[in-house]
Amino acid sequence: MRNDISDRRAETGESQADLAAAVGVTRQTINAIERERYDPSLKLAFKLADHFGCRIEDLFEPADEDG
Amino acid sequence: MSEHTTSATTRPSTRKRYKRVAYALLGAGILALWIGIALDRFVLGVALYWAGGIGMGLVQRFSPVELYDERDTTIERKASQNTVNVFAYVFILGTPGGLALEESGVVTLPGEFYGATWTLFAVFVVFGASVLYHKYRS
């Protein structure tokens, strides 16, 4: 799943660890999401969207292989 | 990446620390078991091993931070799936293959073969029951 979490994080000046703590996961999980190696659960996607004050579809979009 | 020292950034390291304590307790328990066996104090070794295991469980249960997140759970689920797949092939192909070889007089199967076969059978019965349980619950 493509996403722009890394860019949004850069805008707010947050580290991966800051974001991880804010949404209740490990820094490794945020890293894996940003590198598109892990698709978050719907619950975590909502938390991330809520954190950045946007909608899930603003944050994520299906990668080509997702169909 | 720059390291921050806000309270938010301390959380993952706290998580890591608790994980280390949990695994250290289990490791100490296993070590105590080996030492107990080596010194012919088997019961004491087992007691310490259990204490280590229970200690690990208590740390995981009562730590102030969640030690595992959803990605850890996903990784575990995938690993479990791979393990089941590997042993399914071993069970489905290996058991009849072994029995056929014994029947044709090529090999004489040791008792361990039947022990392993029944163990795998029991594992797959539990797995099947668990699948059915979750299927009807969801």
N, CA and C atoms of all chains as a GROMACS GRO file, in nm:
protein
  615
    1MET      N    1   0.085  -0.120   0.000
    1MET     CA    2   0.000   0.000   0.000
    1MET      C    3   0.088   0.125   0.000
    2ARG      N    4   0.068   0.209  -0.105
    2ARG     CA    5   0.150   0.332  -0.108
    2ARG      C    6   0.098   0.431  -0.004
    3ASN      N    7   0.190   0.509   0.049
    3ASN     CA    8   0.147   0.609   0.148
    3ASN      C    9   0.250   0.722   0.154
    4ASP      N   10   0.206   0.833   0.212
    4ASP     CA   11   0.298   0.947   0.223
    4ASP      C   12   0.323   0.983   0.370
    5ILE      N   13   0.325   0.881   0.452
    5ILE     CA   14   0.346   0.903   0.596
    5ILE      C   15   0.480   0.970   0.621
    6SER      N   16   0.581   0.923   0.548
    6SER     CA   17   0.716   0.978   0.566
    6SER      C   18   0.717   1.129   0.540
    7ASP      N   19   0.650   1.172   0.432
    7ASP     CA   20   0.645   1.315   0.398
    7ASP      C   21   0.569   1.394   0.505
    8ARG      N   22   0.457   1.337   0.548
    8ARG     CA   23   0.376   1.406   0.649
    8ARG      C   24   0.454   1.417   0.781
    9ARG      N   25   0.527   1.313   0.810
    9ARG     CA   26   0.608   1.314   0.933
    9ARG      C   27   0.717   1.421   0.923
   10ALA      N   28   0.775   1.432   0.805
   10ALA     CA   29   0.878   1.533   0.785
   10ALA      C   30   0.820   1.674   0.803
   11GLU      N   31   0.696   1.691   0.756
   11GLU     CA   32   0.630   1.821   0.769
   11GLU      C   33   0.609   1.859   0.915
   12THR      N   34   0.572   1.760   0.993
   12THR     CA   35   0.544   1.789   1.134
   12THR      C   36   0.669   1.779   1.222
   13GLY      N   37   0.779   1.733   1.164
   13GLY     CA   38   0.904   1.723   1.239
   13GLY      C   39   0.908   1.608   1.338
   14GLU      N   40   0.823   1.509   1.314
   14GLU     CA   41   0.819   1.394   1.405
   14GLU      C   42   0.917   1.287   1.362
   15SER      N   43   0.971   1.216   1.459
   15SER     CA   44   1.053   1.099   1.425
   15SER      C   45   0.960   0.978   1.412
   16GLN      N   46   1.012   0.870   1.359
   16GLN     CA   47   0.932   0.747   1.351
   16GLN      C   48   0.891   0.703   1.492
   17ALA      N   49   0.984   0.720   1.586
   17ALA     CA   50   0.956   0.679   1.724
   17ALA      C   51   0.843   0.763   1.784
   18ASP      N   52   0.842   0.894   1.753
   18ASP     CA   53   0.734   0.982   1.803
   18ASP      C   54   0.599   0.934   1.750
   19LEU      N   55   0.596   0.910   1.620
   19LEU     CA   56   0.470   0.866   1.558
   19LEU      C   57   0.427   0.730   1.614
   20ALA      N   58   0.527   0.641   1.627
   20ALA     CA   59   0.497   0.508   1.680
   20ALA      C   60   0.433   0.518   1.818
   21ALA      N   61   0.491   0.601   1.903
   21ALA     CA   62   0.438   0.617   2.039
   21ALA      C   63   0.298   0.678   2.035
   22ALA      N   64   0.277   0.770   1.941
   22ALA     CA   65   0.147   0.838   1.934
   22ALA      C   66   0.035   0.743   1.894
   23VAL      N   67   0.068   0.646   1.808
   23VAL     CA   68  -0.039   0.555   1.762
   23VAL      C   69  -0.030   0.416   1.826
   24GLY      N   70   0.068   0.399   1.916
   24GLY     CA   71   0.074   0.276   1.995
   24GLY      C   72   0.130   0.154   1.926
   25VAL      N   73   0.230   0.175   1.841
   25VAL     CA   74   0.299   0.059   1.780
   25VAL      C   75   0.450   0.079   1.795
   26THR      N   76   0.527  -0.016   1.744
   26THR     CA   77   0.672  -0.001   1.752
   26THR      C   78   0.724   0.086   1.637
   27ARG      N   79   0.845   0.140   1.658
   27ARG     CA   80   0.907   0.219   1.551
   27ARG      C   81   0.928   0.134   1.426
   28GLN      N   82   0.957   0.006   1.448
   28GLN     CA   83   0.979  -0.084   1.335
   28GLN      C   84   0.853  -0.098   1.249
   29THR      N   85   0.739  -0.093   1.314
   29THR     CA   86   0.614  -0.104   1.238
   29THR      C   87   0.593   0.020   1.151
   30ILE      N   88   0.620   0.137   1.207
   30ILE     CA   89   0.608   0.261   1.126
   30ILE      C   90   0.707   0.255   1.009
   31ASN      N   91   0.827   0.210   1.037
   31ASN     CA   92   0.929   0.199   0.932
   31ASN      C   93   0.881   0.104   0.822
   32ALA      N   94   0.824  -0.010   0.863
   32ALA     CA   95   0.777  -0.109   0.765
   32ALA      C   96   0.662  -0.053   0.681
   33ILE      N   97   0.574   0.026   0.744
   33ILE     CA   98   0.462   0.086   0.670
   33ILE      C   99   0.515   0.187   0.568
   34GLU      N  100   0.608   0.270   0.614
   34GLU     CA  101   0.664   0.373   0.524
   34GLU      C  102   0.736   0.310   0.405
   35ARG      N  103   0.800   0.198   0.430
   35ARG     CA  104   0.872   0.129   0.321
   35ARG      C  105   0.781   0.038   0.239
   36GLU      N  106   0.652   0.043   0.272
   36GLU     CA  107   0.549  -0.035   0.202
   36GLU      C  108   0.575  -0.185   0.210
   37ARG      N  109   0.630  -0.225   0.324
   37ARG     CA  110   0.653  -0.368   0.345
   37ARG      C  111   0.549  -0.427   0.439
   38TYR      N  112   0.467  -0.342   0.496
   38TYR     CA  113   0.361  -0.390   0.584
   38TYR      C  114   0.238  -0.302   0.568
   39ASP      N  115   0.123  -0.367   0.546
   39ASP     CA  116  -0.003  -0.293   0.538
   39ASP      C  117  -0.067  -0.290   0.676
   40PRO      N  118  -0.095  -0.172   0.728
   40PRO     CA  119  -0.151  -0.164   0.863
   40PRO      C  120  -0.294  -0.216   0.867
   41SER      N  121  -0.338  -0.252   0.986
   41SER     CA  122  -0.478  -0.290   1.004
   41SER      C  123  -0.564  -0.166   0.985
   42LEU      N  124  -0.694  -0.189   0.968
   42LEU     CA  125  -0.786  -0.077   0.952
   42LEU      C  126  -0.782   0.013   1.076
   43LYS      N  127  -0.772  -0.052   1.192
   43LYS     CA  128  -0.769   0.022   1.319
   43LYS      C  129  -0.648   0.116   1.323
   44LEU      N  130  -0.531   0.063   1.284
   44LEU     CA  131  -0.411   0.146   1.285
   44LEU      C  132  -0.417   0.253   1.176
   45ALA      N  133  -0.475   0.217   1.061
   45ALA     CA  134  -0.489   0.316   0.954
   45ALA      C  135  -0.575   0.433   1.000
   46PHE      N  136  -0.681   0.403   1.072
   46PHE     CA  137  -0.767   0.510   1.127
   46PHE      C  138  -0.689   0.596   1.227
   47LYS      N  139  -0.610   0.531   1.311
   47LYS     CA  140  -0.530   0.605   1.408
   47LYS      C  141  -0.432   0.698   1.339
   48LEU      N  142  -0.367   0.647   1.233
   48LEU     CA  143  -0.270   0.729   1.160
   48LEU      C  144  -0.339   0.847   1.092
   49ALA      N  145  -0.454   0.819   1.030
   49ALA     CA  146  -0.528   0.926   0.964
   49ALA      C  147  -0.572   1.031   1.066
   50ASP      N  148  -0.618   0.983   1.180
   50ASP     CA  149  -0.662   1.073   1.286
   50ASP      C  150  -0.544   1.159   1.336
   51HIS      N  151  -0.428   1.093   1.346
   51HIS     CA  152  -0.309   1.164   1.394
   51HIS      C  153  -0.270   1.278   1.299
   52PHE      N  154  -0.279   1.250   1.170
   52PHE     CA  155  -0.241   1.353   1.072
   52PHE      C  156  -0.359   1.443   1.032
   53GLY      N  157  -0.474   1.418   1.090
   53GLY     CA  158  -0.591   1.503   1.063
   53GLY      C  159  -0.639   1.492   0.920
   54CYS      N  160  -0.638   1.372   0.867
   54CYS     CA  161  -0.685   1.353   0.729
   54CYS      C  162  -0.767   1.224   0.721
   55ARG      N  163  -0.812   1.190   0.601
   55ARG     CA  164  -0.887   1.066   0.584
   55ARG      C  165  -0.791   0.954   0.542
   56ILE      N  166  -0.834   0.833   0.565
   56ILE     CA  167  -0.747   0.718   0.532
   56ILE      C  168  -0.706   0.722   0.384
   57GLU      N  169  -0.804   0.755   0.298
   57GLU     CA  170  -0.774   0.753   0.154
   57GLU      C  171  -0.679   0.867   0.113
   58ASP      N  172  -0.663   0.967   0.201
   58ASP     CA  173  -0.563   1.071   0.174
   58ASP      C  174  -0.423   1.020   0.207
   59LEU      N  175  -0.420   0.926   0.299
   59LEU     CA  176  -0.292   0.876   0.350
   59LEU      C  177  -0.243   0.756   0.269
   60PHE      N  178  -0.336   0.670   0.232
   60PHE     CA  179  -0.300   0.545   0.164
   60PHE      C  180  -0.366   0.537   0.027
   61GLU      N  181  -0.295   0.473  -0.064
   61GLU     CA  182  -0.358   0.437  -0.190
   61GLU      C  183  -0.303   0.302  -0.233
   62PRO      N  184  -0.387   0.221  -0.297
   62PRO     CA  185  -0.343   0.087  -0.331
   62PRO      C  186  -0.223   0.091  -0.426
   63ALA      N  187  -0.126   0.003  -0.399
   63ALA     CA  188  -0.015  -0.010  -0.493
   63ALA      C  189  -0.066  -0.086  -0.614
   64ASP      N  190   0.010  -0.083  -0.724
   64ASP     CA  191  -0.035  -0.148  -0.848
   64ASP      C  192  -0.069  -0.295  -0.826
   65GLU      N  193   0.016  -0.364  -0.746
   65GLU     CA  194  -0.004  -0.508  -0.727
   65GLU      C  195  -0.124  -0.538  -0.638
   66ASP      N  196  -0.177  -0.432  -0.568
   66ASP     CA  197  -0.294  -0.454  -0.483
   66ASP      C  198  -0.422  -0.465  -0.564
   67GLY      N  199  -0.416  -0.428  -0.691
   67GLY     CA  200  -0.532  -0.439  -0.778
   67GLY      C  201  -0.622  -0.318  -0.773
   68MET      N  202   1.875   0.981   1.100
   68MET     CA  203   1.760   1.034   1.171
   68MET      C  204   1.802   1.083   1.310
   69SER      N  205   1.751   1.200   1.346
   69SER     CA  206   1.791   1.254   1.475
   69SER      C  207   1.715   1.185   1.588
   70GLU      N  208   1.782   1.172   1.700
   70GLU     CA  209   1.718   1.110   1.815
   70GLU      C  210   1.659   1.218   1.904
   71HIS      N  211   1.536   1.203   1.940
   71HIS     CA  212   1.471   1.298   2.029
   71HIS      C  213   1.470   1.240   2.170
   72THR      N  214   1.453   1.326   2.263
   72THR     CA  215   1.449   1.278   2.402
   72THR      C  216   1.316   1.310   2.468
   73THR      N  217   1.212   1.319   2.384
   73THR     CA  218   1.080   1.342   2.441
   73THR      C  219   1.030   1.214   2.504
   74SER      N  220   0.924   1.228   2.586
   74SER     CA  221   0.872   1.109   2.653
   74SER      C  222   0.820   1.010   2.550
   75ALA      N  223   0.774   1.062   2.438
   75ALA     CA  224   0.720   0.972   2.335
   75ALA      C  225   0.826   0.875   2.284
   76THR      N  226   0.948   0.924   2.272
   76THR     CA  227   1.051   0.838   2.215
   76THR      C  228   1.104   0.736   2.315
   77THR      N  229   1.072   0.753   2.442
   77THR     CA  230   1.122   0.656   2.541
   77THR      C  231   1.039   0.528   2.538
   78ARG      N  232   0.920   0.535   2.478
   78ARG     CA  233   0.832   0.421   2.486
   78ARG      C  234   0.888   0.296   2.416
   79PRO      N  235   0.936   0.308   2.291
   79PRO     CA  236   0.989   0.188   2.228
   79PRO      C  237   1.105   0.128   2.305
   80SER      N  238   1.193   0.212   2.363
   80SER     CA  239   1.306   0.156   2.435
   80SER      C  240   1.259   0.088   2.563
   81THR      N  241   1.152   0.141   2.624
   81THR     CA  242   1.095   0.074   2.741
   81THR      C  243   1.041  -0.062   2.702
   82ARG      N  244   0.973  -0.064   2.588
   82ARG     CA  245   0.920  -0.190   2.535
   82ARG      C  246   1.032  -0.291   2.515
   83LYS      N  247   1.142  -0.240   2.456
   83LYS     CA  248   1.257  -0.328   2.428
   83LYS      C  249   1.315  -0.382   2.559
   84ARG      N  250   1.320  -0.294   2.659
   84ARG     CA  251   1.378  -0.334   2.787
   84ARG      C  252   1.293  -0.445   2.853
   85TYR      N  253   1.163  -0.426   2.850
   85TYR     CA  254   1.076  -0.528   2.909
   85TYR      C  255   1.084  -0.659   2.833
   86LYS      N  256   1.097  -0.649   2.700
   86LYS     CA  257   1.112  -0.771   2.620
   86LYS      C  258   1.239  -0.844   2.660
   87ARG      N  259   1.345  -0.768   2.677
   87ARG     CA  260   1.473  -0.829   2.716
   87ARG      C  261   1.462  -0.898   2.851
   88VAL      N  262   1.394  -0.832   2.945
   88VAL     CA  263   1.376  -0.892   3.078
   88VAL      C  264   1.297  -1.023   3.065
   89ALA      N  265   1.192  -1.020   2.983
   89ALA     CA  266   1.108  -1.139   2.966
   89ALA      C  267   1.190  -1.254   2.908
   90TYR      N  268   1.266  -1.227   2.803
   90TYR     CA  269   1.345  -1.333   2.739
   90TYR      C  270   1.460  -1.377   2.831
   91ALA      N  271   1.515  -1.284   2.907
   91ALA     CA  272   1.623  -1.319   3.001
   91ALA      C  273   1.572  -1.416   3.107
   92LEU      N  274   1.449  -1.394   3.154
   92LEU     CA  275   1.391  -1.484   3.255
   92LEU      C  276   1.374  -1.624   3.199
   93LEU      N  277   1.325  -1.631   3.075
   93LEU     CA  278   1.309  -1.763   3.013
   93LEU      C  279   1.446  -1.828   2.991
   94GLY      N  280   1.541  -1.748   2.942
   94GLY     CA  281   1.676  -1.800   2.919
   94GLY      C  282   1.739  -1.852   3.047
   95ALA      N  283   1.720  -1.778   3.157
   95ALA     CA  284   1.774  -1.821   3.285
   95ALA      C  285   1.709  -1.951   3.330
   96GLY      N  286   1.580  -1.963   3.303
   96GLY     CA  287   1.508  -2.086   3.338
   96GLY      C  288   1.562  -2.206   3.261
   97ILE      N  289   1.586  -2.187   3.132
   97ILE     CA  290   1.639  -2.296   3.048
   97ILE      C  291   1.779  -2.334   3.095
   98LEU      N  292   1.859  -2.232   3.124
   98LEU     CA  293   1.996  -2.257   3.173
   98LEU      C  294   1.992  -2.335   3.306
   99ALA      N  295   1.899  -2.293   3.393
   99ALA     CA  296   1.886  -2.362   3.522
   99ALA      C  297   1.845  -2.507   3.503
  100LEU      N  298   1.760  -2.532   3.403
  100LEU     CA  299   1.719  -2.670   3.375
  100LEU      C  300   1.839  -2.754   3.333
  101TRP      N  301   1.918  -2.700   3.242
  101TRP     CA  302   2.038  -2.773   3.195
  101TRP      C  303   2.133  -2.801   3.312
  102ILE      N  304   2.154  -2.697   3.393
  102ILE     CA  305   2.245  -2.714   3.507
  102ILE      C  306   2.188  -2.819   3.604
  103GLY      N  307   2.057  -2.812   3.625
  103GLY     CA  308   1.991  -2.909   3.713
  103GLY      C  309   2.009  -3.051   3.662
  104ILE      N  310   1.996  -3.069   3.531
  104ILE     CA  311   2.014  -3.203   3.472
  104ILE      C  312   2.159  -3.247   3.489
  105ALA      N  313   2.252  -3.154   3.461
  105ALA     CA  314   2.395  -3.187   3.470
  105ALA      C  315   2.434  -3.224   3.613
  106LEU      N  316   2.372  -3.158   3.711
  106LEU     CA  317   2.407  -3.183   3.852
  106LEU      C  318   2.316  -3.287   3.917
  107ASP      N  319   2.236  -3.352   3.834
  107ASP     CA  320   2.143  -3.454   3.884
  107ASP      C  321   2.042  -3.397   3.983
  108ARG      N  322   2.005  -3.270   3.961
  108ARG     CA  323   1.901  -3.206   4.044
  108ARG      C  324   1.784  -3.170   3.951
  109PHE      N  325   1.728  -3.273   3.893
  109PHE     CA  326   1.630  -3.254   3.786
  109PHE      C  327   1.506  -3.177   3.833
  110VAL      N  328   1.454  -3.215   3.950
  110VAL     CA  329   1.331  -3.151   4.000
  110VAL      C  330   1.354  -3.001   4.024
  111LEU      N  331   1.469  -2.970   4.085
  111LEU     CA  332   1.502  -2.829   4.108
  111LEU      C  333   1.516  -2.755   3.975
  112GLY      N  334   1.582  -2.820   3.878
  112GLY     CA  335   1.599  -2.759   3.746
  112GLY      C  336   1.465  -2.730   3.680
  113VAL      N  337   1.373  -2.827   3.687
  113VAL     CA  338   1.240  -2.807   3.627
  113VAL      C  339   1.166  -2.695   3.699
  114ALA      N  340   1.177  -2.691   3.832
  114ALA     CA  341   1.109  -2.586   3.910
  114ALA      C  342   1.160  -2.447   3.867
  115LEU      N  343   1.292  -2.436   3.851
  115LEU     CA  344   1.349  -2.307   3.811
  115LEU      C  345   1.310  -2.273   3.667
  116TYR      N  346   1.304  -2.376   3.583
  116TYR     CA  347   1.262  -2.356   3.444
  116TYR      C  348   1.118  -2.303   3.440
  117TRP      N  349   1.031  -2.366   3.518
  117TRP     CA  350   0.893  -2.318   3.525
  117TRP      C  351   0.888  -2.175   3.578
  118ALA      N  352   0.969  -2.150   3.681
  118ALA     CA  353   0.970  -2.014   3.739
  118ALA      C  354   1.010  -1.912   3.631
  119GLY      N  355   1.110  -1.948   3.551
  119GLY     CA  356   1.153  -1.859   3.442
  119GLY      C  357   1.042  -1.836   3.341
  120GLY      N  358   0.975  -1.945   3.306
  120GLY     CA  359   0.865  -1.935   3.208
  120GLY      C  360   0.749  -1.852   3.262
  121ILE      N  361   0.715  -1.877   3.387
  121ILE     CA  362   0.605  -1.800   3.449
  121ILE      C  363   0.646  -1.653   3.463
  122GLY      N  364   0.773  -1.631   3.499
  122GLY     CA  365   0.822  -1.493   3.510
  122GLY      C  366   0.810  -1.421   3.377
  123MET      N  367   0.846  -1.490   3.270
  123MET     CA  368   0.835  -1.431   3.136
  123MET      C  369   0.689  -1.394   3.107
  124GLY      N  370   0.599  -1.488   3.139
  124GLY     CA  371   0.457  -1.464   3.116
  124GLY      C  372   0.406  -1.345   3.198
  125LEU      N  373   0.454  -1.336   3.321
  125LEU     CA  374   0.409  -1.225   3.408
  125LEU      C  375   0.458  -1.091   3.355
  126VAL      N  376   0.584  -1.088   3.308
  126VAL     CA  377   0.637  -0.964   3.252
  126VAL      C  378   0.556  -0.923   3.129
  127GLN      N  379   0.527  -1.022   3.044
  127GLN     CA  380   0.450  -0.992   2.923
  127GLN      C  381   0.310  -0.945   2.958
  128ARG      N  382   0.253  -1.005   3.062
  128ARG     CA  383   0.114  -0.973   3.097
  128ARG      C  384   0.102  -0.838   3.168
  129PHE      N  385   0.198  -0.809   3.256
  129PHE     CA  386   0.181  -0.692   3.343
  129PHE      C  387   0.275  -0.576   3.312
  130SER      N  388   0.351  -0.584   3.202
  130SER     CA  389   0.439  -0.471   3.171
  130SER      C  390   0.353  -0.348   3.139
  131PRO      N  391   0.400  -0.230   3.174
  131PRO     CA  392   0.320  -0.109   3.154
  131PRO      C  393   0.304  -0.071   3.006
  132VAL      N  394   0.386  -0.128   2.920
  132VAL     CA  395   0.371  -0.101   2.775
  132VAL      C  396   0.338  -0.232   2.706
  133GLU      N  397   0.269  -0.221   2.591
  133GLU     CA  398   0.242  -0.340   2.512
  133GLU      C  399   0.372  -0.388   2.450
  134LEU      N  400   0.406  -0.516   2.472
  134LEU     CA  401   0.534  -0.564   2.422
  134LEU      C  402   0.527  -0.604   2.274
  135TYR      N  403   0.408  -0.634   2.227
  135TYR     CA  404   0.393  -0.677   2.088
  135TYR      C  405   0.284  -0.594   2.022
  136ASP      N  406   0.308  -0.553   1.898
  136ASP     CA  407   0.205  -0.478   1.829
  136ASP      C  408   0.149  -0.563   1.715
  137GLU      N  409   0.064  -0.501   1.632
  137GLU     CA  410  -0.007  -0.579   1.531
  137GLU      C  411   0.087  -0.640   1.426
  138ARG      N  412   0.200  -0.574   1.399
  138ARG     CA  413   0.294  -0.631   1.302
  138ARG      C  414   0.359  -0.757   1.359
  139ASP      N  415   0.392  -0.754   1.488
  139ASP     CA  416   0.446  -0.875   1.552
  139ASP      C  417   0.346  -0.990   1.541
  140THR      N  418   0.219  -0.958   1.563
  140THR     CA  419   0.114  -1.060   1.555
  140THR      C  420   0.103  -1.114   1.412
  141THR      N  421   0.112  -1.023   1.314
  141THR     CA  422   0.105  -1.066   1.174
  141THR      C  423   0.223  -1.156   1.139
  142ILE      N  424   0.342  -1.117   1.185
  142ILE     CA  425   0.461  -1.198   1.159
  142ILE      C  426   0.445  -1.337   1.220
  143GLU      N  427   0.396  -1.340   1.344
  143GLU     CA  428   0.376  -1.468   1.413
  143GLU      C  429   0.275  -1.554   1.338
  144ARG      N  430   0.168  -1.489   1.289
  144ARG     CA  431   0.064  -1.564   1.218
  144ARG      C  432   0.121  -1.624   1.090
  145LYS      N  433   0.201  -1.544   1.018
  145LYS     CA  434   0.261  -1.596   0.894
  145LYS      C  435   0.357  -1.711   0.924
  146ALA      N  436   0.436  -1.695   1.030
  146ALA     CA  437   0.531  -1.800   1.068
  146ALA      C  438   0.457  -1.927   1.106
  147SER      N  439   0.345  -1.912   1.179
  147SER     CA  440   0.265  -2.028   1.218
  147SER      C  441   0.209  -2.098   1.094
  148GLN      N  442   0.164  -2.016   1.000
  148GLN     CA  443   0.107  -2.070   0.877
  148GLN      C  444   0.214  -2.151   0.801
  149ASN      N  445   0.335  -2.094   0.792
  149ASN     CA  446   0.444  -2.164   0.723
  149ASN      C  447   0.478  -2.294   0.793
  150THR      N  448   0.480  -2.289   0.927
  150THR     CA  449   0.513  -2.410   1.005
  150THR      C  450   0.410  -2.519   0.981
  151VAL      N  451   0.283  -2.479   0.984
  151VAL     CA  452   0.176  -2.577   0.961
  151VAL      C  453   0.189  -2.635   0.820
  152ASN      N  454   0.218  -2.549   0.722
  152ASN     CA  455   0.232  -2.598   0.584
  152ASN      C  456   0.345  -2.700   0.572
  153VAL      N  457   0.460  -2.669   0.632
  153VAL     CA  458   0.575  -2.760   0.625
  153VAL      C  459   0.539  -2.895   0.686
  154PHE      N  460   0.478  -2.891   0.806
  154PHE     CA  461   0.447  -3.017   0.872
  154PHE      C  462   0.330  -3.089   0.807
  155ALA      N  463   0.244  -3.015   0.737
  155ALA     CA  464   0.136  -3.081   0.662
  155ALA      C  465   0.197  -3.166   0.551
  156TYR      N  466   0.295  -3.112   0.481
  156TYR     CA  467   0.361  -3.190   0.375
  156TYR      C  468   0.433  -3.310   0.435
  157VAL      N  469   0.502  -3.288   0.548
  157VAL     CA  470   0.573  -3.398   0.614
  157VAL      C  471   0.474  -3.508   0.653
  158PHE      N  472   0.359  -3.467   0.706
  158PHE     CA  473   0.259  -3.563   0.753
  158PHE      C  474   0.191  -3.634   0.636
  159ILE      N  475   0.146  -3.554   0.540
  159ILE     CA  476   0.068  -3.610   0.429
  159ILE      C  477   0.153  -3.700   0.340
  160LEU      N  478   0.276  -3.657   0.311
  160LEU     CA  479   0.363  -3.736   0.223
  160LEU      C  480   0.447  -3.836   0.300
  161GLY      N  481   0.498  -3.793   0.415
  161GLY     CA  482   0.594  -3.876   0.489
  161GLY      C  483   0.532  -4.000   0.552
  162THR      N  484   0.413  -3.983   0.610
  162THR     CA  485   0.353  -4.097   0.681
  162THR      C  486   0.320  -4.213   0.587
  163PRO      N  487   0.243  -4.190   0.481
  163PRO     CA  488   0.215  -4.304   0.393
  163PRO      C  489   0.342  -4.355   0.324
  164GLY      N  490   0.435  -4.262   0.295
  164GLY     CA  491   0.561  -4.303   0.232
  164GLY      C  492   0.640  -4.397   0.322
  165GLY      N  493   0.650  -4.360   0.450
  165GLY     CA  494   0.722  -4.444   0.546
  165GLY      C  495   0.656  -4.580   0.562
  166LEU      N  496   0.522  -4.578   0.572
  166LEU     CA  497   0.449  -4.704   0.588
  166LEU      C  498   0.464  -4.793   0.466
  167ALA      N  499   0.465  -4.731   0.348
  167ALA     CA  500   0.482  -4.808   0.223
  167ALA      C  501   0.620  -4.871   0.217
  168LEU      N  502   0.721  -4.795   0.261
  168LEU     CA  503   0.858  -4.849   0.261
  168LEU      C  504   0.870  -4.966   0.359
  169GLU      N  505   0.803  -4.952   0.473
  169GLU     CA  506   0.809  -5.062   0.571
  169GLU      C  507   0.736  -5.186   0.518
  170GLU      N  508   0.621  -5.159   0.459
  170GLU     CA  509   0.539  -5.269   0.407
  170GLU      C  510   0.613  -5.346   0.298
  171SER      N  511   0.690  -5.271   0.218
  171SER     CA  512   0.763  -5.338   0.109
  171SER      C  513   0.897  -5.395   0.157
  172GLY      N  514   0.924  -5.382   0.288
  172GLY     CA  515   1.044  -5.445   0.343
  172GLY      C  516   1.173  -5.367   0.322
  173VAL      N  517   1.161  -5.244   0.274
  173VAL     CA  518   1.282  -5.164   0.249
  173VAL      C  519   1.343  -5.116   0.381
  174VAL      N  520   1.257  -5.072   0.472
  174VAL     CA  521   1.305  -5.024   0.602
  174VAL      C  522   1.220  -5.082   0.714
  175THR      N  523   1.277  -5.082   0.833
  175THR     CA  524   1.198  -5.113   0.952
  175THR      C  525   1.185  -4.983   1.030
  176LEU      N  526   1.063  -4.935   1.041
  176LEU     CA  527   1.043  -4.805   1.105
  176LEU      C  528   1.058  -4.815   1.256
  177PRO      N  529   1.130  -4.722   1.316
  177PRO     CA  530   1.143  -4.723   1.462
  177PRO      C  531   1.014  -4.675   1.528
  178GLY      N  532   1.000  -4.700   1.655
  178GLY     CA  533   0.881  -4.657   1.728
  178GLY      C  534   0.863  -4.506   1.724
  179GLU      N  535   0.976  -4.435   1.714
  179GLU     CA  536   0.968  -4.288   1.709
  179GLU      C  537   0.886  -4.239   1.590
  180PHE      N  538   0.891  -4.315   1.480
  180PHE     CA  539   0.815  -4.275   1.361
  180PHE      C  540   0.666  -4.269   1.395
  181TYR      N  541   0.618  -4.374   1.463
  181TYR     CA  542   0.476  -4.378   1.497
  181TYR      C  543   0.443  -4.272   1.602
  182GLY      N  544   0.537  -4.250   1.693
  182GLY     CA  545   0.516  -4.145   1.794
  182GLY      C  546   0.503  -4.009   1.728
  183ALA      N  547   0.593  -3.981   1.633
  183ALA     CA  548   0.591  -3.853   1.562
  183ALA      C  549   0.463  -3.840   1.479
  184THR      N  550   0.422  -3.953   1.416
  184THR     CA  551   0.301  -3.950   1.334
  184THR      C  552   0.177  -3.917   1.418
  185TRP      N  553   0.165  -3.983   1.533
  185TRP     CA  554   0.050  -3.956   1.619
  185TRP      C  555   0.055  -3.814   1.675
  186THR      N  556   0.175  -3.766   1.703
  186THR     CA  557   0.188  -3.628   1.753
  186THR      C  558   0.142  -3.529   1.646
  187LEU      N  559   0.188  -3.551   1.522
  187LEU     CA  560   0.145  -3.462   1.413
  187LEU      C  561  -0.006  -3.471   1.393
  188PHE      N  562  -0.057  -3.592   1.402
  188PHE     CA  563  -0.202  -3.611   1.387
  188PHE      C  564  -0.276  -3.529   1.492
  189ALA      N  565  -0.228  -3.538   1.616
  189ALA     CA  566  -0.292  -3.463   1.725
  189ALA      C  567  -0.284  -3.312   1.700
  190VAL      N  568  -0.168  -3.266   1.650
  190VAL     CA  569  -0.151  -3.123   1.621
  190VAL      C  570  -0.252  -3.079   1.516
  191PHE      N  571  -0.270  -3.161   1.411
  191PHE     CA  572  -0.363  -3.120   1.305
  191PHE      C  573  -0.509  -3.131   1.350
  192VAL      N  574  -0.538  -3.222   1.442
  192VAL     CA  575  -0.674  -3.228   1.496
  192VAL      C  576  -0.703  -3.098   1.573
  193VAL      N  577  -0.606  -3.055   1.654
  193VAL     CA  578  -0.623  -2.931   1.731
  193VAL      C  579  -0.633  -2.812   1.635
  194PHE      N  580  -0.549  -2.812   1.533
  194PHE     CA  581  -0.551  -2.703   1.434
  194PHE      C  582  -0.688  -2.696   1.365
  195GLY      N  583  -0.737  -2.813   1.322
  195GLY     CA  584  -0.868  -2.818   1.255
  195GLY      C  585  -0.978  -2.769   1.346
  196ALA      N  586  -0.974  -2.812   1.473
  196ALA     CA  587  -1.076  -2.770   1.568
  196ALA      C  588  -1.071  -2.618   1.588
  197SER      N  589  -0.948  -2.566   1.593
  197SER     CA  590  -0.931  -2.422   1.611
  197SER      C  591  -0.984  -2.344   1.491
  198VAL      N  592  -0.956  -2.396   1.371
  198VAL     CA  593  -1.007  -2.331   1.248
  198VAL      C  594  -1.160  -2.328   1.251
  199LEU      N  595  -1.220  -2.442   1.284
  199LEU     CA  596  -1.367  -2.449   1.287
  199LEU      C  597  -1.423  -2.354   1.391
  200TYR      N  598  -1.359  -2.349   1.508
  200TYR     CA  599  -1.406  -2.260   1.615
  200TYR      C  600  -1.407  -2.114   1.567
  201HIS      N  601  -1.294  -2.074   1.507
  201HIS     CA  602  -1.285  -1.934   1.464
  201HIS      C  603  -1.374  -1.905   1.343
  202LYS      N  604  -1.392  -2.007   1.259
  202LYS     CA  605  -1.479  -1.988   1.142
  202LYS      C  606  -1.621  -1.960   1.186
  203TYR      N  607  -1.669  -2.036   1.284
  203TYR     CA  608  -1.807  -2.017   1.326
  203TYR      C  609  -1.826  -1.899   1.420
  204ARG      N  610  -1.716  -1.848   1.472
  204ARG     CA  611  -1.725  -1.730   1.558
  204ARG      C  612  -1.721  -1.601   1.478
  205SER      N  613  -1.661  -1.609   1.358
  205SER     CA  614  -1.644  -1.484   1.282
  205SER      C  615  -1.755  -1.467   1.178
   0.00000   0.00000   0.00000
